[in-house]
Amino acid sequence: MKCADPRVEFFNRLAENWDNEEPSTQTMAMRLDWHREVLDLKPGQSLLEVGCGTGKTTEWFARAVAPGKVTAVDFSPAMISLARAKNIDADFKCVDICGYMPPDGPYDVVMCFHSFPHFRDQPGALRNLRSCLKPDGRLIVMHLASSAHINGFHSGVGGAIGGDLLPGNDDWPAMLQGAGLGLVELIDRADLFFMEGRPSSKAATGQT
Ligand SMILES: C[S@@+](CC[C@H](N)C(=O)[O-])C[C@H]1O[C@@H](n2cnc3c(N)ncnc32)[C@H](O)[C@@H]1O
């Protein structure tokens, strides 16, 4: 079924020029290298990348978990088609994470890199993402900037994504709880937004 979310067309239109936009694939790789410790990905893990766009970060994730496998999904057909053309060692699929999710996984890591604010139904997306996780799996929401910067940037762009915001830091515990997840870590500083949730029985008691 065709997705009526206006963001599909918004991102379809951006797809062709996406790789020319900053941060470049190389810059992203360098910045991900800096955050390798907090990411704590391990060889052999399975990873689902949600909102992968043209796959600018997919190769980095595929290398980090090899010989484990990456599945990368996006609801923009134009983005996914450009990602597929890169011959990255990952399985690319066109999926709306806020819509019906066919059973998938389970994954060790579900990674929303530069994508979570755009999910039109964030509680629904969290429930879908939770259903893809192993009992001891990790859900990560990550940006290479603070939440204030990300939210300000989207408001400035306006249009279909003008209202696409990260939840307030105090709102994460309840949002995660609604999806059977608990907050493990939340970092919000100039160079990094990093939120990790885990299936409730595995989560620590709260914000760190
Ligand atoms: C800002 S772009 C980031 C793309 C990529 N992660 C990157 O850093 O280059 C956000 C991506 O999320 C995707 N997206 C937004 N809502 C989505 C949804 N409901 N399901 C799947 N993908 C979605 C968009 O199509 C877009 O490619």
The ligand as an SDF file (V2000), in Angstrom:
LIG
                    3D

 27 29  0  0  0  0  0  0  0  0999 V2000
   17.5600   12.8140    7.5990 C   0  0  0  0  0  0  0  0  0  0  0  0
   17.4070   11.3870    6.6100 S   0  0  0  0  0  0  0  0  0  0  0  0
   18.8340   10.4500    7.1750 C   0  0  0  0  0  0  0  0  0  0  0  0
   19.2690    9.3790    6.2140 C   0  0  0  0  0  0  0  0  0  0  0  0
   20.5270    8.6320    6.6610 C   0  0  0  0  0  0  0  0  0  0  0  0
   20.3340    8.0130    7.9590 N   0  0  0  0  0  0  0  0  0  0  0  0
   21.7070    9.5610    6.6850 C   0  0  0  0  0  0  0  0  0  0  0  0
   22.1640    9.9250    7.7780 O   0  0  0  0  0  0  0  0  0  0  0  0
   22.1810    9.9250    5.6000 O   0  0  0  0  0  0  0  0  0  0  0  0
   16.0460   10.5130    7.3760 C   0  0  0  0  0  0  0  0  0  0  0  0
   15.6410    9.2750    6.6340 C   0  0  0  0  0  0  0  0  0  0  0  0
   14.5860    8.6370    7.3790 O   0  0  0  0  0  0  0  0  0  0  0  0
   13.6680    8.1010    6.4510 C   0  0  0  0  0  0  0  0  0  0  0  0
   12.3620    7.9140    7.1160 N   0  0  0  0  0  0  0  0  0  0  0  0
   11.5670    8.8710    7.6620 C   0  0  0  0  0  0  0  0  0  0  0  0
   10.4380    8.3270    8.1550 N   0  0  0  0  0  0  0  0  0  0  0  0
   10.5290    6.9910    7.9300 C   0  0  0  0  0  0  0  0  0  0  0  0
    9.6480    5.9040    8.2000 C   0  0  0  0  0  0  0  0  0  0  0  0
    8.4500    6.0820    8.7870 N   0  0  0  0  0  0  0  0  0  0  0  0
   10.0460    4.6510    7.8590 N   0  0  0  0  0  0  0  0  0  0  0  0
   11.2530    4.4650    7.2550 C   0  0  0  0  0  0  0  0  0  0  0  0
   12.1170    5.4610    6.9350 N   0  0  0  0  0  0  0  0  0  0  0  0
   11.7550    6.7260    7.2780 C   0  0  0  0  0  0  0  0  0  0  0  0
   13.6320    9.1320    5.3230 C   0  0  0  0  0  0  0  0  0  0  0  0
   13.1420    8.6120    4.1060 O   0  0  0  0  0  0  0  0  0  0  0  0
   15.0970    9.5600    5.2450 C   0  0  0  0  0  0  0  0  0  0  0  0
   15.8270    8.8170    4.2780 O   0  0  0  0  0  0  0  0  0  0  0  0
  1  2  1  0
  2  3  1  0
  2 10  1  0
  3  4  1  0
  4  5  1  0
  5  6  1  0
  5  7  1  0
  7  8  2  0
  7  9  1  0
 10 11  1  0
 11 12  1  0
 11 26  1  0
 12 13  1  0
 13 14  1  0
 13 24  1  0
 14 15  1  0
 14 23  1  0
 15 16  2  0
 16 17  1  0
 17 18  1  0
 17 23  2  0
 18 19  1  0
 18 20  2  0
 20 21  1  0
 21 22  2  0
 22 23  1  0
 24 25  1  0
 24 26  1  0
 26 27  1  0
M  CHG  2   2   1   9  -1
M  END
$$$$
